């Protein structure tokens, strides 16, 4: 067997015939990490946007948001000046005074966090709502003739 003259001198050193060639194929590991981070941040951004839209829509669809807060002191001072006006109020049920099928239910409520109490007429169409002592509702109040308060648009807290 005859040896090549090139290999006869360098028997101890073996090298690849492609050792000096640069690869034209780039590594994908860095791009995959970048793509995962990009997709993750897009999903995170969409999630934040969806949550923001939910809360903005909830606030805009609140029928009580445009109403003025019920002025209890002004009501006690001169209810006639408020007749026909609608307000929003947070009412806490204290006691039920009575119920009549054609008219509705009379309830004593405290307004807001204070101890000021008012009598509120709840229309008969809201008979499905239970008004237990201590229940808190955000409501639309309307001051009727003679100072009677009528409640509608109930939202239990």
DSSP file (Angstrom, degrees, kcal/mol; ACC not computed):
  #  RESIDUE AA STRUCTURE BP1 BP2  ACC     N-H-->O    O-->H-N    N-H-->O    O-->H-N    TCO  KAPPA ALPHA  PHI   PSI    X-CA   Y-CA   Z-CA
    1    1 A X              0   0    0      0, 0.0     2,-0.4     0, 0.0     0, 0.0   0.000 360.0 360.0 360.0 137.2    0.0    0.0    0.0
    2    2 A X        -     0   0    0      0, 0.0     2,-0.3     0, 0.0     0, 0.0  -0.831 360.0-140.2-106.8 137.7    1.3    3.3   -0.9
    3    3 A X        -     0   0    0     -2,-0.4     2,-0.2     1,-0.1     5,-0.0  -0.662  23.4-109.1 -96.2 150.6    0.8    6.5    1.2
    4    4 A X     >  -     0   0    0     -2,-0.3     4,-1.5     1,-0.1     3,-0.1  -0.502  25.0-126.2 -71.6 145.0    0.0    9.9   -0.1
    5    5 A X  H  > S+     0   0    0      1,-0.2     4,-0.7     2,-0.2    -1,-0.1   0.835 107.7  55.0 -64.2 -29.5    2.9   12.2    0.2
    6    6 A X  H  > S+     0   0    0      1,-0.2     4,-0.8     2,-0.2     3,-0.4   0.905 112.0  41.6 -69.7 -40.5    0.8   14.8    2.1
    7    7 A X  H  4 S+     0   0    0      1,-0.2    -1,-0.2     2,-0.2    -2,-0.2   0.672  99.2  73.4 -82.8 -17.2   -0.3   12.4    4.8
    8    8 A X  H  < S+     0   0    0     -4,-1.5     3,-0.4     1,-0.2    -1,-0.2   0.861 101.8  42.4 -65.2 -33.7    3.0   10.8    5.2
    9    9 A X  H  < S+     0   0    0     -4,-0.7     2,-0.2    -3,-0.4     3,-0.2   0.832 120.1  40.2 -82.0 -32.0    4.4   13.8    7.0
   10   10 A X    ><  +     0   0    0     -4,-0.8     3,-0.7     1,-0.2    -1,-0.2  -0.420  63.5 139.7-117.7  55.9    1.4   14.6    9.2
   11   11 A X  T 3  S+     0   0    0     -3,-0.4    -1,-0.2    -2,-0.2    -2,-0.1   0.820  73.8  54.0 -66.8 -29.9    0.1   11.2   10.4
   12   12 A X  T 3  S+     0   0    0     -3,-0.2     2,-0.6     1,-0.1    -1,-0.2   0.656  98.7  69.1 -82.6 -14.5   -0.6   12.5   13.9
   13   13 A X    <   -     0   0    0     -3,-0.7     2,-0.5    -6,-0.1    -1,-0.1  -0.920  58.8-177.9-113.0 118.6   -2.8   15.5   12.8
   14   14 A X        +     0   0    0     -2,-0.6     2,-0.3     2,-0.0    -3,-0.0  -0.951   8.5 174.8-113.4 131.7   -6.2   14.8   11.4
   15   15 A X        -     0   0    0     -2,-0.5     2,-0.2     0, 0.0    -2,-0.0  -0.956  33.5-103.9-135.5 155.5   -8.3   17.8   10.2
   16   16 A X    >   -     0   0    0     -2,-0.3     3,-1.4     1,-0.1     4,-0.2  -0.477  22.3-131.0 -74.6 143.8  -11.6   18.1    8.5
   17   17 A X  T 3  S+     0   0    0      1,-0.2     3,-0.3    -2,-0.2    -1,-0.1   0.689 110.6  51.7 -68.1 -14.0  -11.6   19.1    4.8
   18   18 A X  T >  S+     0   0    0      1,-0.2     3,-1.3     2,-0.1    -1,-0.2   0.196  75.3 110.7-103.6  14.4  -14.2   21.8    5.7
   19   19 A X  T <  S+     0   0    0     -3,-1.4    -1,-0.2     1,-0.3    -2,-0.1   0.833  81.5  41.6 -60.6 -34.9  -12.2   23.3    8.6
   20   20 A X  T 3  S+     0   0    0     -3,-0.3     2,-0.4    -4,-0.2    -1,-0.3   0.439  93.4 100.6 -93.9   0.3  -11.4   26.5    6.8
   21   21 A X    <   -     0   0    0     -3,-1.3     2,-0.3     1,-0.0    -3,-0.0  -0.724  66.7-136.8 -91.8 133.1  -14.9   27.0    5.3
   22   22 A X        -     0   0    0     -2,-0.4     2,-0.2     1,-0.1    -2,-0.1  -0.697  25.8-114.3 -86.4 140.6  -17.3   29.5    6.9
   23   23 A X        -     0   0    0     -2,-0.3    -1,-0.1     1,-0.1     0, 0.0  -0.504  16.0-160.2 -75.1 137.9  -20.9   28.3    7.3
   24   24 A X  S    S+     0   0    0     -2,-0.2     2,-0.5     2,-0.1    -1,-0.1   0.470  71.6  88.1 -93.7  -3.9  -23.5   30.2    5.3
   25   25 A X  S    S-     0   0    0      0, 0.0     2,-0.1     0, 0.0    -2,-0.1  -0.855  72.8-143.7 -98.1 123.6  -26.3   28.9    7.6
   26   26 A X        -     0   0    0     -2,-0.5     2,-0.2     1,-0.1    -2,-0.1  -0.462  23.8 -98.4 -85.4 159.6  -26.9   31.1   10.6
   27   27 A X        -     0   0    0     -2,-0.1     4,-0.3     1,-0.1    -1,-0.1  -0.510  25.1-158.2 -75.2 144.1  -27.9   29.7   14.1
   28   28 A X  S  > S+     0   0    0     -2,-0.2     4,-2.2     1,-0.1     5,-0.2   0.571  70.8  89.2 -99.5 -13.0  -31.6   29.9   14.9
   29   29 A X  H  > S+     0   0    0      1,-0.2     4,-1.8     2,-0.2     5,-0.2   0.885  89.2  47.1 -56.1 -45.5  -31.4   29.8   18.7
   30   30 A X  H  > S+     0   0    0      1,-0.2     4,-1.9     2,-0.2    -1,-0.2   0.874 112.0  50.0 -66.2 -38.8  -31.2   33.5   19.2
   31   31 A X  H  > S+     0   0    0     -4,-0.3     4,-2.8     2,-0.2    -1,-0.2   0.876 107.5  54.0 -68.7 -37.6  -34.1   34.2   16.8
   32   32 A X  H  X S+     0   0    0     -4,-2.2     4,-2.4     2,-0.2    -2,-0.2   0.919 109.3  47.8 -64.4 -42.2  -36.4   31.7   18.5
   33   33 A X  H  X S+     0   0    0     -4,-1.8     4,-2.1    -5,-0.2    -1,-0.2   0.907 112.9  49.4 -63.6 -40.3  -35.8   33.4   21.9
   34   34 A X  H  X S+     0   0    0     -4,-1.9     4,-2.3     2,-0.2    -2,-0.2   0.913 111.1  49.1 -63.8 -43.5  -36.5   36.7   20.2
   35   35 A X  H  X S+     0   0    0     -4,-2.8     4,-2.7     2,-0.2     5,-0.2   0.892 110.4  50.5 -64.8 -40.3  -39.7   35.4   18.6
   36   36 A X  H  X S+     0   0    0     -4,-2.4     4,-2.5     2,-0.2    -1,-0.2   0.919 112.0  47.5 -63.9 -43.2  -41.0   33.9   21.9
   37   37 A X  H  X S+     0   0    0     -4,-2.1     4,-2.3     2,-0.2    -2,-0.2   0.896 112.4  49.9 -63.9 -40.3  -40.4   37.2   23.7
   38   38 A X  H  X S+     0   0    0     -4,-2.3     4,-2.0     2,-0.2    -2,-0.2   0.933 112.6  45.5 -64.7 -46.8  -42.1   39.1   20.9
   39   39 A X  H  X S+     0   0    0     -4,-2.7     4,-2.4     1,-0.2    -2,-0.2   0.902 112.8  52.2 -63.6 -41.2  -45.2   36.9   20.9
   40   40 A X  H  X S+     0   0    0     -4,-2.5     4,-2.4    -5,-0.2    -2,-0.2   0.903 110.4  46.9 -62.6 -42.2  -45.3   37.0   24.7
   41   41 A X  H  X S+     0   0    0     -4,-2.3     4,-2.3     2,-0.2    -1,-0.2   0.847 111.1  51.9 -71.0 -32.3  -45.2   40.8   24.8
   42   42 A X  H  X S+     0   0    0     -4,-2.0     4,-2.3     2,-0.2    -2,-0.2   0.932 111.9  46.1 -66.3 -45.0  -47.9   41.0   22.1
   43   43 A X  H  X S+     0   0    0     -4,-2.4     4,-2.1     2,-0.2    -2,-0.2   0.915 113.3  49.9 -63.5 -42.9  -50.2   38.7   24.1
   44   44 A X  H  X S+     0   0    0     -4,-2.4     4,-2.3     2,-0.2    -1,-0.2   0.911 110.8  49.4 -61.3 -43.2  -49.5   40.6   27.2
   45   45 A X  H  X S+     0   0    0     -4,-2.3     4,-2.3     1,-0.2    -2,-0.2   0.902 110.7  49.6 -63.5 -41.5  -50.3   43.9   25.5
   46   46 A X  H  X S+     0   0    0     -4,-2.3     4,-2.4     2,-0.2    -1,-0.2   0.873 109.8  52.2 -65.2 -36.3  -53.6   42.6   24.1
   47   47 A X  H  X S+     0   0    0     -4,-2.1     4,-2.2     2,-0.2    -2,-0.2   0.929 110.3  47.1 -65.2 -45.4  -54.5   41.3   27.6
   48   48 A X  H  X S+     0   0    0     -4,-2.3     4,-2.2     1,-0.2    -2,-0.2   0.909 112.8  50.3 -61.6 -42.3  -53.9   44.7   29.2
   49   49 A X  H  X S+     0   0    0     -4,-2.3     4,-2.5     2,-0.2    -2,-0.2   0.902 109.4  50.6 -62.7 -42.6  -55.9   46.4   26.4
   50   50 A X  H  X S+     0   0    0     -4,-2.4     4,-2.2     2,-0.2    -1,-0.2   0.894 110.8  48.8 -63.8 -40.6  -58.8   44.0   26.8
   51   51 A X  H  X S+     0   0    0     -4,-2.2     4,-2.1     2,-0.2    -1,-0.2   0.914 111.6  49.5 -65.3 -42.7  -58.9   44.6   30.6
   52   52 A X  H  X S+     0   0    0     -4,-2.2     4,-2.3     1,-0.2     5,-0.2   0.916 110.9  49.3 -62.9 -43.7  -58.8   48.4   30.0
   53   53 A X  H  X S+     0   0    0     -4,-2.5     4,-2.7     1,-0.2     5,-0.2   0.900 108.7  54.3 -62.4 -40.9  -61.7   48.2   27.4
   54   54 A X  H  X S+     0   0    0     -4,-2.2     4,-2.2     1,-0.2    -2,-0.2   0.939 112.2  42.1 -58.8 -48.7  -63.7   46.1   29.8
   55   55 A X  H  X S+     0   0    0     -4,-2.1     4,-2.0     2,-0.2    -1,-0.2   0.864 114.9  50.0 -71.0 -35.5  -63.5   48.7   32.7
   56   56 A X  H  X S+     0   0    0     -4,-2.3     4,-2.4     2,-0.2    -1,-0.2   0.926 112.6  47.2 -66.3 -43.7  -64.0   51.7   30.4
   57   57 A X  H  X S+     0   0    0     -4,-2.7     4,-2.0    -5,-0.2    -2,-0.2   0.894 110.6  52.6 -64.8 -39.3  -67.1   50.1   28.8
   58   58 A X  H  < S+     0   0    0     -4,-2.2     4,-0.2    -5,-0.2    -1,-0.2   0.913 111.9  46.0 -62.0 -42.3  -68.4   49.2   32.3
   59   59 A X  H >< S+     0   0    0     -4,-2.0     3,-1.0     1,-0.2    -2,-0.2   0.897 113.2  48.6 -67.9 -40.5  -68.0   52.8   33.4
   60   60 A X  H 3< S+     0   0    0     -4,-2.4    -1,-0.2     1,-0.2    -2,-0.2   0.788 108.9  53.3 -72.1 -26.8  -69.6   54.2   30.3
   61   61 A X  T 3< S+     0   0    0     -4,-2.0     2,-0.7    -5,-0.2    -1,-0.2   0.390  79.0 114.0 -88.9   4.3  -72.6   51.9   30.4
   62   62 A X    X   -     0   0    0     -3,-1.0     3,-1.2    -4,-0.2     4,-0.3  -0.662  54.8-158.3 -77.5 114.6  -73.4   52.9   34.0
   63   63 A X  T 3  S+     0   0    0     -2,-0.7     3,-0.3     1,-0.2    -1,-0.2   0.687  89.8  55.2 -68.7 -15.6  -76.8   54.6   33.9
   64   64 A X  T >  S+     0   0    0      1,-0.2     3,-1.3     2,-0.1    -1,-0.2   0.573  81.6  89.0 -91.2  -9.3  -76.1   56.4   37.2
   65   65 A X  T <  S+     0   0    0     -3,-1.2    -1,-0.2     1,-0.3    -2,-0.1   0.776  88.0  47.4 -64.5 -27.8  -72.8   57.9   36.2
   66   66 A X  T 3  S+     0   0    0     -3,-0.3    -1,-0.3    -4,-0.3     2,-0.2   0.549  93.2  97.0 -91.2  -6.8  -74.3   61.2   34.8
   67   67 A X  S <  S-     0   0    0     -3,-1.3     2,-0.2    -4,-0.1    20,-0.1  -0.559  76.7-116.1 -86.0 147.8  -76.6   61.8   37.8
   68   68 A X        -     0   0    0     18,-0.5    20,-2.4    -2,-0.2     2,-0.1  -0.486  39.0 -95.4 -75.9 148.6  -75.7   64.1   40.7
   69   69 A X  B     -a   88   0A   0     18,-0.2     2,-0.3    -2,-0.2    20,-0.2  -0.402  48.9 -97.0 -64.5 140.5  -75.2   62.7   44.2
   70   70 A X        -     0   0    0     18,-2.3     2,-1.2     1,-0.1    -1,-0.1  -0.433  32.3-140.6 -64.0 121.7  -78.4   63.0   46.3
   71   71 A X     >  -     0   0    0     -2,-0.3     4,-2.3     1,-0.2     5,-0.2  -0.681  22.9-179.9 -88.1  91.6  -78.1   66.1   48.5
   72   72 A X  H  > S+     0   0    0     -2,-1.2     4,-2.4     1,-0.2     5,-0.2   0.908  78.8  49.7 -60.8 -46.1  -79.6   64.9   51.8
   73   73 A X  H  > S+     0   0    0      1,-0.2     4,-2.0     2,-0.2    -1,-0.2   0.911 112.7  47.4 -61.6 -42.5  -79.1   68.2   53.7
   74   74 A X  H  > S+     0   0    0      2,-0.2     4,-2.7     1,-0.2    -1,-0.2   0.873 110.1  53.9 -65.5 -37.0  -80.7   70.1   50.9
   75   75 A X  H  < S+     0   0    0     -4,-2.3     4,-0.4     1,-0.2    -2,-0.2   0.918 110.9  45.2 -62.8 -45.0  -83.6   67.6   50.7
   76   76 A X  H  < S+     0   0    0     -4,-2.4     3,-0.2     1,-0.2    -1,-0.2   0.867 115.3  48.7 -66.4 -35.8  -84.3   68.0   54.5
   77   77 A X  H  < S-     0   0    0     -4,-2.0    -2,-0.2    -5,-0.2    -1,-0.2   0.917 137.2  -7.9 -72.3 -44.6  -84.0   71.8   54.2
   78   78 A X    ><  +     0   0    0     -4,-2.7     3,-1.0    -5,-0.1     4,-0.3  -0.561  58.7 173.5-158.2  83.1  -86.3   72.3   51.2
   79   79 A X  G >> S+     0   0    0     -4,-0.4     3,-1.4    -3,-0.2     4,-0.5   0.780  77.5  69.7 -65.1 -26.4  -87.6   69.2   49.3
   80   80 A X  G >4 S+     0   0    0      1,-0.3     3,-0.8     2,-0.2    -1,-0.2   0.831  92.2  58.3 -62.4 -32.1  -89.9   71.3   47.1
   81   81 A X  G <4 S+     0   0    0     -3,-1.0    -1,-0.3     1,-0.2    -2,-0.2   0.672 108.1  47.2 -72.3 -14.5  -86.9   72.8   45.3
   82   82 A X  G X4 S+     0   0    0     -3,-1.4     3,-2.1    -4,-0.3    61,-0.4   0.460  79.3 131.4-103.2  -3.7  -85.8   69.3   44.3
   83   83 A X  T << S+     0   0    0     -3,-0.8    61,-0.2    -4,-0.5     3,-0.1  -0.232  75.6  16.6 -57.0 134.9  -89.1   67.9   43.1
   84   84 A X  T 3  S+     0   0    0     59,-4.1     2,-0.3     1,-0.3    -1,-0.3   0.373  98.6 123.1  86.1  -3.2  -88.9   66.3   39.7
   85   85 A X    <   -     0   0    0     -3,-2.1    58,-2.1    58,-0.3     2,-0.4  -0.675  52.3-141.7 -95.6 145.6  -85.1   65.9   39.9
   86   86 A X  E     + B   0 142A   0     -2,-0.3   -18,-0.5    56,-0.2     2,-0.3  -0.843  24.0 171.5-106.4 143.7  -83.2   62.6   39.6
   87   87 A X  E     - B   0 141A   0     54,-3.0    54,-2.8    -2,-0.4     2,-0.4  -0.880  29.6-120.8-138.2 168.1  -80.2   61.7   41.7
   88   88 A X  E     +aB  69 140A   0    -20,-2.4   -18,-2.3    -2,-0.3     2,-0.3  -0.904  36.3 169.2-109.8 148.4  -77.9   58.8   42.4
   89   89 A X  E     - B   0 139A   0     50,-2.0    50,-2.9    -2,-0.4     2,-0.7  -0.995  36.6-128.7-154.2 152.5  -77.5   57.5   45.9
   90   90 A X  E     - B   0 138A   0     -2,-0.3    22,-3.7    48,-0.2     2,-0.4  -0.936  36.4-169.5-103.0 114.9  -76.1   54.6   47.9
   91   91 A X  E     -CB 111 137A   0     46,-3.0    46,-2.8    -2,-0.7     2,-0.5  -0.871  15.8-157.4-112.2 138.6  -78.9   53.4   50.2
   92   92 A X  E     -CB 110 136A   0     18,-2.5    18,-2.4    -2,-0.4    44,-0.2  -0.966  27.5-121.9-113.0 122.1  -78.6   51.0   53.0
   93   93 A X  E     +C  109   0A   0     42,-2.9    41,-3.3    -2,-0.5    16,-0.2  -0.424  36.3 168.1 -65.9 128.3  -81.9   49.3   53.9
   94   94 A X  E     -     0   0A   0     14,-3.0     2,-0.3     1,-0.4    15,-0.2   0.790  62.3 -22.1-103.2 -49.8  -82.9   49.9   57.6
   95   95 A X  E     -C  108   0A   0     13,-1.6    13,-3.5    37,-0.1     2,-0.5  -0.983  54.4-119.4-163.2 148.2  -86.5   48.6   57.7
   96   96 A X  E     -C  107   0A   0     -2,-0.3    11,-0.3    11,-0.2     3,-0.1  -0.822  18.3-170.3 -93.5 132.8  -89.5   48.0   55.5
   97   97 A X  E     -     0   0A   0      9,-2.8     2,-0.3    -2,-0.5    10,-0.2   0.793  57.8 -52.6 -91.5 -31.9  -92.6   50.0   56.4
   98   98 A X  E     -C  106   0A   0      8,-1.3     8,-2.5     2,-0.0     2,-0.3  -0.961  41.2-125.4 170.3 172.6  -95.1   48.2   54.2
   99   99 A X  E     -C  105   0A   0     -2,-0.3     2,-0.4     6,-0.2     6,-0.2  -0.999  11.9-174.1-144.6 139.0  -96.1   46.9   50.8
  100  100 A X  E >>  -C  104   0A   0      4,-2.8     4,-2.6    -2,-0.3     3,-0.9  -0.995  26.5-133.8-135.7 130.1  -99.2   47.4   48.7
  101  101 A X  T 34 S+     0   0    0     -2,-0.4    -1,-0.1     1,-0.3     4,-0.1   0.841 102.7  41.6 -54.7 -44.7  -99.6   45.5   45.4
  102  102 A X  T 34 S+     0   0    0      1,-0.1    -1,-0.3     2,-0.1    22,-0.2   0.712 127.6  30.0 -77.7 -19.7 -100.7   48.3   43.2
  103  103 A X  T <4 S-     0   0    0     -3,-0.9    21,-1.0     1,-0.3     2,-0.4   0.859  98.7-127.5-108.0 -54.0  -98.2   50.8   44.6
  104  104 A X  E  <  -CD 100 123A   0     -4,-2.6    -4,-2.8    19,-0.2     2,-0.4  -0.992  38.5 -38.2 138.2-147.3  -95.1   49.1   45.8
  105  105 A X  E     -CD  99 122A   0     17,-2.5    17,-3.3    -2,-0.4     2,-0.5  -0.949  35.9-144.9-126.9 137.2  -93.0   49.0   48.9
  106  106 A X  E     -CD  98 121A   0     -8,-2.5    -9,-2.8    -2,-0.4    -8,-1.3  -0.893  25.9-179.6-100.8 129.8  -92.0   51.7   51.5
  107  107 A X  E     -CD  96 120A   0     13,-2.5    13,-3.1    -2,-0.5     2,-0.5  -0.984  26.5-136.1-132.6 138.7  -88.5   51.3   52.9
  108  108 A X  E     +CD  95 119A   0    -13,-3.5   -14,-3.0    -2,-0.4   -13,-1.6  -0.833  35.1 177.9 -90.1 129.0  -86.5   53.3   55.4
  109  109 A X  E     -CD  93 118A   0      9,-2.9     9,-2.7    -2,-0.5     2,-0.4  -0.957  29.1-132.3-131.8 148.8  -83.0   53.7   54.2
  110  110 A X  E     -CD  92 117A   0    -18,-2.4   -18,-2.5    -2,-0.3     2,-0.5  -0.822  31.3-126.0 -95.0 144.8  -79.8   55.4   55.4
  111  111 A X  E >   -C   91   0A   0      5,-2.4     3,-1.3    -2,-0.4     5,-0.3  -0.787  59.3 -40.4 -98.6 128.1  -78.1   57.5   52.8
  112  112 A X  T 3  S-     0   0    0    -22,-3.7    -2,-0.1    -2,-0.5   -20,-0.1  -0.288 112.4 -34.9  61.7-139.6  -74.4   56.9   52.0
  113  113 A X  T 3  S+     0   0    0    -22,-0.0    -1,-0.2     2,-0.0   -22,-0.0   0.445 116.2  94.9 -94.2  -2.5  -72.2   56.3   55.1
  114  114 A X  S <  S-     0   0    0     -3,-1.3    -4,-0.0     2,-0.1     0, 0.0  -0.142  81.7-118.2 -85.6-179.6  -74.2   58.7   57.3
  115  115 A X  S    S+     0   0    0     -5,-0.1     2,-0.3     2,-0.1    -3,-0.1   0.322  71.5 122.6 -98.5   5.7  -77.0   58.2   59.7
  116  116 A X        -     0   0    0     -5,-0.3    -5,-2.4     1,-0.0     2,-0.3  -0.548  48.7-156.9 -73.4 129.0  -79.4   60.4   57.8
  117  117 A X  E     -D  110   0A   0     -2,-0.3     2,-0.3    -7,-0.2    -7,-0.2  -0.827  14.9-178.9-114.1 147.7  -82.5   58.4   57.0
  118  118 A X  E     -D  109   0A   0     -9,-2.7    -9,-2.9    -2,-0.3     2,-0.5  -0.946  28.3-120.1-136.6 157.7  -85.1   58.8   54.3
  119  119 A X  E     -D  108   0A   0     -2,-0.3    30,-0.8   -11,-0.2     2,-0.4  -0.887  32.9-165.8 -99.9 129.5  -88.3   57.0   53.3
  120  120 A X  E     -De 107 149A   0    -13,-3.1   -13,-2.5    -2,-0.5     2,-0.6  -0.950  15.3-142.5-122.9 134.0  -88.1   55.5   49.8
  121  121 A X  E     -De 106 150A   0     28,-3.5    30,-2.4    -2,-0.4     2,-0.6  -0.841  14.5-159.8 -92.7 124.6  -91.0   54.2   47.6
  122  122 A X  E     -De 105 151A   0    -17,-3.3   -17,-2.5    -2,-0.6    30,-0.1  -0.933  24.5-119.1-106.4 119.4  -89.9   51.2   45.5
  123  123 A X  E >   -D  104   0A   0     28,-0.7     3,-2.1    -2,-0.6   -19,-0.2  -0.136  21.1-114.2 -56.9 149.8  -92.2   50.7   42.6
  124  124 A X  G >  S+     0   0    0    -21,-1.0     3,-1.5     1,-0.3   -20,-0.1   0.710 110.3  74.2 -60.4 -21.9  -94.1   47.3   42.4
  125  125 A X  G 3  S+     0   0    0      1,-0.3     3,-0.3     2,-0.1    -1,-0.3   0.652  92.0  57.8 -68.0 -11.9  -92.2   46.3   39.3
  126  126 A X  G X   +     0   0    0     -3,-2.1     3,-1.8     1,-0.2    -1,-0.3   0.019  67.0 119.3-102.9  26.3  -89.2   45.7   41.6
  127  127 A X  T <   +     0   0    0     -3,-1.5    -1,-0.2     1,-0.3    -2,-0.1   0.730  64.5  68.2 -63.4 -21.3  -91.1   43.2   43.7
  128  128 A X  T 3  S+     0   0    0     -3,-0.3     2,-0.4    -4,-0.1    -1,-0.3   0.613  82.6  90.1 -74.0 -11.3  -88.5   40.5   42.8
  129  129 A X  S <  S-     0   0    0     -3,-1.8     2,-0.5     2,-0.0    -3,-0.0  -0.738  73.1-139.8 -90.6 131.8  -85.8   42.3   44.8
  130  130 A X        -     0   0    0     -2,-0.4     2,-0.7     1,-0.0    -2,-0.1  -0.778   9.9-161.4 -90.2 129.7  -85.4   41.4   48.4
  131  131 A X        +     0   0    0     -2,-0.5     2,-0.2     3,-0.0     3,-0.1  -0.735  18.5 173.7-113.5  81.2  -84.7   44.3   50.7
  132  132 A X    >   -     0   0    0     -2,-0.7     3,-2.2     1,-0.1   -39,-0.3  -0.572  45.5 -86.9 -85.1 151.3  -83.3   42.8   53.9
  133  133 A X  T 3  S+     0   0    0      1,-0.3   -39,-0.2    -2,-0.2    -1,-0.1  -0.340 116.5  24.6 -57.6 131.6  -82.0   45.1   56.7
  134  134 A X  T 3  S+     0   0    0    -41,-3.3    -1,-0.3     1,-0.3     2,-0.1   0.203  85.4 136.0  96.9 -15.2  -78.3   46.0   56.0
  135  135 A X    <   -     0   0    0     -3,-2.2   -42,-2.9   -42,-0.1     2,-0.4  -0.431  43.4-147.7 -66.7 139.7  -78.5   45.5   52.2
  136  136 A X  E     +B   92   0A   0    -44,-0.2    21,-2.7    -2,-0.1     2,-0.4  -0.934  18.7 178.7-115.5 132.8  -76.7   48.2   50.2
  137  137 A X  E     -BF  91 156A   0    -46,-2.8   -46,-3.0    -2,-0.4     2,-0.6  -0.979  28.2-139.2-132.0 142.4  -77.9   49.4   46.8
  138  138 A X  E     +BF  90 155A   0     17,-3.0    17,-1.4    -2,-0.4     2,-0.3  -0.915  44.2 171.6 -92.9 126.5  -76.8   52.1   44.4
  139  139 A X  E     -B   89   0A   0    -50,-2.9   -50,-2.0    -2,-0.6     2,-0.6  -0.864  41.5-116.6-135.6 163.9  -80.0   53.5   43.0
  140  140 A X  E     -BF  88 152A   0     12,-3.5    12,-2.4    -2,-0.3     2,-0.4  -0.929  36.6-161.5 -97.9 123.2  -81.5   56.3   41.0
  141  141 A X  E     -BF  87 151A   0    -54,-2.8   -54,-3.0    -2,-0.6     2,-0.4  -0.851   8.2-167.4-106.5 142.5  -83.7   58.5   43.2
  142  142 A X  E     -BF  86 150A   0      8,-2.2     8,-2.6    -2,-0.4     2,-0.8  -0.998  19.7-134.1-127.6 133.0  -86.4   60.8   42.0
  143  143 A X  E     - F   0 149A   0    -58,-2.1   -59,-4.1    -2,-0.4   -58,-0.3  -0.772  29.9-164.3 -88.3 113.7  -88.0   63.4   44.2
  144  144 A X    >   -     0   0    0      4,-3.8     3,-2.1    -2,-0.8     4,-0.2  -0.326  37.6 -60.7 -90.6 175.1  -91.8   63.3   43.6
  145  145 A X  G >  S+     0   0    0      1,-0.3     3,-0.7     2,-0.2    -1,-0.2  -0.288 126.3  23.3 -56.4 135.5  -94.5   65.8   44.5
  146  146 A X  G 3  S-     0   0    0      1,-0.2    -1,-0.3    -3,-0.1   -66,-0.1   0.453 130.2 -75.6  84.4   0.8  -94.6   66.3   48.3
  147  147 A X  G <  S+     0   0    0     -3,-2.1    -1,-0.2     1,-0.3    -2,-0.2   0.482  82.3 153.5  90.7   2.6  -91.0   65.2   48.7
  148  148 A X    <   -     0   0    0     -3,-0.7    -4,-3.8    -4,-0.2     2,-0.5  -0.464  38.1-137.2 -66.2 134.4  -91.6   61.5   48.4
  149  149 A X  E     -eF 120 143A   0    -30,-0.8   -28,-3.5    -6,-0.2     2,-0.4  -0.818  16.2-165.0 -96.7 131.6  -88.5   59.7   47.1
  150  150 A X  E     -eF 121 142A   0     -8,-2.6    -8,-2.2    -2,-0.5     2,-0.4  -0.958   8.4-151.3-116.5 133.3  -89.0   57.0   44.4
  151  151 A X  E     +eF 122 141A   0    -30,-2.4   -28,-0.7    -2,-0.4     2,-0.3  -0.824  24.2 150.9-109.8 143.9  -86.1   54.6   43.6
  152  152 A X  E     + F   0 140A   0    -12,-2.4   -12,-3.5    -2,-0.4    -2,-0.0  -0.908  47.4  55.0-151.5 178.5  -85.3   52.8   40.4
  153  153 A X  E    S-     0   0A   0     -2,-0.3     2,-0.2   -14,-0.2    -1,-0.2   0.964  72.1-163.4  55.3  59.3  -82.2   51.4   38.6
  154  154 A X  E     +     0   0A   0    -15,-0.2     2,-0.3    -3,-0.1   -15,-0.2  -0.515  19.1 176.8 -77.6 138.4  -81.1   49.2   41.5
  155  155 A X  E     - F   0 138A   0    -17,-1.4   -17,-3.0    -2,-0.2     2,-0.2  -0.919  24.2-137.7-140.1 113.5  -77.6   47.7   41.7
  156  156 A X  E       F   0 137A   0     -2,-0.3   -19,-0.2   -19,-0.2   -21,-0.0  -0.495 360.0 360.0 -76.2 136.5  -76.7   45.7   44.8
  157  157 A X              0   0    0    -21,-2.7   -20,-0.1    -2,-0.2    -1,-0.1   0.400 360.0 360.0 -97.8 360.0  -73.3   46.3   46.3
